[in-house]
Amino acid sequence: MMKGLFLTLLISPTVAATDMSKMPRGGLNSFDFALQQVVNEKKTKQEMVIISRDHVNRIVTPFQSPSLKLDSVQGVTFKQKGNVIYLSTSSDANIGGFITEKGDESTAMPVLFKPMPLPPQEIMLSGASQSTSTQAARQFEKSQPRIQTIAQIMTMLAQGNLPTGYSLQNPNGKYLPVCNQLGLMFDFHRGQFVQGAEYAVAIGTVTNTSGKVQELRENNCFRDGVVSVSAFPYTKLYPNYKSEVFVMFYRNKPVHSQTKTRKSLIN
C-alpha cells in the first residue's frame, strides 16, 4: 500500500513528482460560509455560523495568518495556527467580530458565531469580497517561485486548508477534469472546486473498481490548461480503495480536451 500525496507538475516537458507522504490526512468536507456584498462596498451581509458551545471549533480562513477581533464576551478563548483559528466558548451569547490578515487591515471578513450544544464544529470560511480575495490570492501566489507555490497549494488542500485568498465552491463545468484509466472510476461531478487568482483546482475522487491493484497515472488527467495533478492519500489503490484527486488549472488559459496525435509506446 502506498500512502501520501504525489504531486505531478505539468508545466514543462519534464514531469516532476514530489512525495509528501508524511503529511497528516485531512478532508475538505466542511461548511462554506460566503459573504455577499450588499448596497455598497462598506456594507456587507453578516451570516450567522453555528459553533459548539462547550467544545473547541476549527475555523479555516482564507487568510494566510488570520487575526481575530471579537466582541468582549466572557468565556471565549481562541488561538491561531497557520490559516486556522481554534475557538472555544462556554457562553450562550452570540459572538461577532472581524477576521483580517495579520498586519494588513485592508481586507476584513465580518463573522457572527452562534454557540449551541453541539459536538466540535469545523467551519470553512470563504469570501470577504471578490476583489479583495483575488488580490490576497495573487499576493500569495507571487510570494515565492511558481513551482513552490503550486506544491504548497496542493499540499494545503490535501491537509484540508485553503490557501490565502482562495474560495471553496461547487464544481465548475469549465474546469471539469477528464481522467481516463482502465480499472479506475473518477468522480468530479460531486466534488469541490477551489479558486484563486491565477490557479483553480478541481477536487474529486478516484476508486479502484477492478479486482487487482491499480496505480494512478497522473498524466491520464492531462489536457490543455492543466498545471498539476496529485492524489491523496493513495496513488496505489487496492480493490475498492478510494483517494482524493486534485487537478490544478491555469484560470486564464483556454481549457479544452487534448488532441493526441501520437500513440504512446508504453501505455
Residue pairs with C-beta under 8 A, 6 or more apart in sequence:
1 234
1 236
1 238
2 215
2 234
2 235
2 236
3 21
3 233
3 234
4 19
4 20
4 21
4 22
4 23
4 232
4 233
4 234
4 235
5 18
5 19
5 20
5 21
5 23
5 154
5 155
5 158
5 230
5 231
5 232
5 233
6 17
6 18
6 19
6 20
6 218
6 230
6 231
6 232
6 235
7 16
7 17
7 18
7 20
7 150
7 151
7 154
7 155
7 228
7 229
7 230
8 15
8 16
8 17
8 218
8 219
8 228
8 229
8 230
9 15
9 16
9 147
9 150
9 151
9 227
9 228
10 219
10 222
10 226
10 227
10 228
10 229
11 146
11 147
11 150
11 227
11 228
15 219
16 147
17 218
18 151
20 155
20 158
23 155
23 158
23 159
23 232
24 159
25 232
25 233
26 158
26 159
26 160
26 161
27 160
28 124
28 157
28 160
28 168
28 192
28 203
28 244
30 60
30 122
30 123
30 124
30 160
30 168
31 49
31 121
31 122
31 123
31 124
32 124
32 126
32 168
32 169
33 47
33 49
33 123
33 124
33 125
33 126
33 127
34 47
34 126
34 127
34 167
35 44
35 45
35 46
35 47
35 109
35 110
35 127
35 128
35 129
36 44
36 45
37 44
37 45
37 129
37 130
38 44
38 45
41 129
44 110
44 129
46 96
46 110
46 111
46 112
47 112
48 94
48 112
48 113
48 114
49 111
49 112
49 113
49 114
49 123
50 113
50 114
50 116
50 118
50 121
51 57
51 87
51 89
51 113
51 114
51 115
51 116
51 118
51 121
51 123
52 115
52 116
52 117
52 118
52 119
52 120
52 121
53 89
53 90
53 91
53 92
53 115
53 116
53 117
53 118
54 90
54 117
55 88
55 118
55 119
55 120
55 121
56 86
56 87
56 88
56 120
57 86
57 87
57 88
57 113
57 120
57 121
57 122
57 123
58 84
58 85
58 86
58 120
58 121
58 122
58 123
59 84
59 85
59 86
59 87
59 122
59 123
59 125
60 83
60 84
60 122
60 123
60 124
60 125
60 160
60 161
60 162
61 83
61 84
61 85
61 99
61 109
61 125
61 162
62 83
62 109
62 125
62 126
62 127
62 128
62 133
62 136
62 162
62 163
62 164
62 165
62 166
62 167
63 83
63 99
63 100
63 101
63 102
63 107
63 109
63 136
63 164
63 165
64 82
64 83
64 101
64 136
64 140
64 163
64 164
65 80
65 82
65 83
65 101
65 102
65 103
66 80
66 83
66 85
66 99
66 100
66 101
66 102
67 80
67 99
67 100
67 101
67 102
67 103
68 78
68 80
68 85
68 87
68 97
68 98
68 99
69 97
69 98
69 99
69 100
70 76
70 78
70 95
70 96
70 97
71 95
71 96
71 97
73 89
73 91
73 93
73 95
74 91
75 89
75 90
75 91
76 87
76 88
76 89
76 91
76 95
77 87
77 88
77 89
78 85
78 86
78 87
78 88
79 85
79 86
80 86
82 161
83 156
83 161
83 162
83 163
83 164
84 161
85 99
87 113
89 95
89 113
89 115
91 115
92 115
93 115
94 112
94 113
94 114
94 115
95 112
95 113
95 115
96 110
96 111
96 112
96 113
97 110
97 111
98 108
98 109
98 110
98 111
99 108
99 109
99 111
99 125
100 107
100 108
100 109
101 107
101 136
101 164
106 132
107 128
107 129
107 132
107 133
107 135
107 136
108 128
109 125
109 127
109 128
111 125
124 162
124 168
126 133
126 162
126 166
126 167
126 168
126 169
127 133
127 167
128 136
133 165
133 166
133 167
134 165
134 196
134 197
135 165
135 197
136 164
136 165
137 163
137 164
137 165
137 166
137 196
137 197
137 198
138 165
138 196
138 197
138 198
139 164
139 165
140 149
140 163
140 164
140 165
140 196
141 149
141 196
141 197
141 198
141 199
142 149
143 149
144 152
150 199
150 227
150 228
150 248
152 163
153 163
153 166
153 196
153 199
153 201
153 248
154 201
154 228
154 230
154 246
154 248
156 162
156 163
157 163
157 194
157 201
157 203
157 246
158 230
158 232
158 244
158 246
162 168
162 194
163 194
163 196
165 196
165 197
166 194
166 195
166 196
167 194
167 195
168 192
168 193
168 194
169 192
169 193
169 194
169 195
170 192
170 193
171 188
171 189
171 190
171 191
171 192
171 193
171 202
172 193
172 195
172 200
172 202
174 255
175 193
175 200
175 202
175 225
175 247
175 249
175 255
176 188
176 189
176 202
177 186
177 188
177 202
177 204
177 221
177 223
177 226
177 245
177 247
178 221
178 223
178 257
179 186
179 188
179 206
179 220
179 221
179 245
179 247
180 186
180 220
181 214
181 216
181 217
181 220
182 210
183 208
183 209
183 210
183 212
183 214
184 206
184 207
184 208
184 209
184 210
184 214
184 216
184 237
185 206
185 207
185 209
186 204
186 205
186 206
186 221
186 245
187 204
187 205
187 206
187 207
188 202
188 203
188 204
188 245
188 247
189 204
190 204
190 205
191 202
191 203
191 204
191 205
192 202
192 203
193 200
193 201
193 202
193 203
194 200
194 201
194 203
195 201
195 251
196 251
197 251
198 250
198 251
198 252
199 227
199 248
199 249
199 250
199 251
200 248
200 249
200 251
201 246
201 247
201 248
201 249
202 246
202 247
202 249
203 244
203 245
203 246
203 247
204 244
204 245
204 247
205 242
205 243
205 244
205 245
206 216
206 231
206 237
206 242
206 243
206 244
206 245
207 237
207 240
207 241
207 242
208 214
208 237
208 238
208 239
208 240
208 241
208 242
209 240
210 239
211 239
212 239
213 236
213 237
213 238
213 239
214 236
214 237
215 235
215 236
215 237
216 231
216 234
216 235
216 236
216 237
216 243
216 245
217 267
218 229
218 230
218 231
218 235
219 229
221 229
221 245
221 247
222 229
222 258
223 255
223 256
223 257
223 258
224 253
224 254
224 255
224 256
224 257
224 258
225 249
225 250
225 253
225 254
225 255
225 256
226 247
226 248
226 249
227 248
227 249
227 250
228 246
228 247
228 248
229 245
229 246
229 247
229 248
230 245
230 246
231 243
231 244
231 245
231 246
232 243
232 244
232 246
233 243
233 244
234 241
234 243
235 243
237 243
249 255
